[in-house]
Amino acid sequence: QVQLVESGGGLVQPGGSLRLSCTASGMIFSINTMGWYRQAPGKDHELVAAISSGGNITYADSVKGRFTIARDNAKTTVYLEMNSLKPEDTAVYYCNADINAKHMWGQGTQVAVSS
């Protein structure tokens, strides 16, 4: 069974940094785009950043210049380095990946930015 396991997240003060990680495991035959979405209370699910297997990267305008997405050489782990965090970044962050032609999700990890 294929699964995505996330780590990182937590509580940080405004201006601080956090790093999220997400690793895909199981019977993986193909893995393409991996990325991060987030959902804040009362708001829609939104794409934060995504990286294709070829290295093409997309960022939400709201995080450009502050967040960096990257993948490991095996391309089964995706990272999200989040700097200069703002209270409006508070949300549950979900890892997403296209694995074996299926759209898969992690369990979500809470990020809270507050003083």
Disulfide bonds with the S-S distance in Angstrom:
Cys22-Cys95 2.01
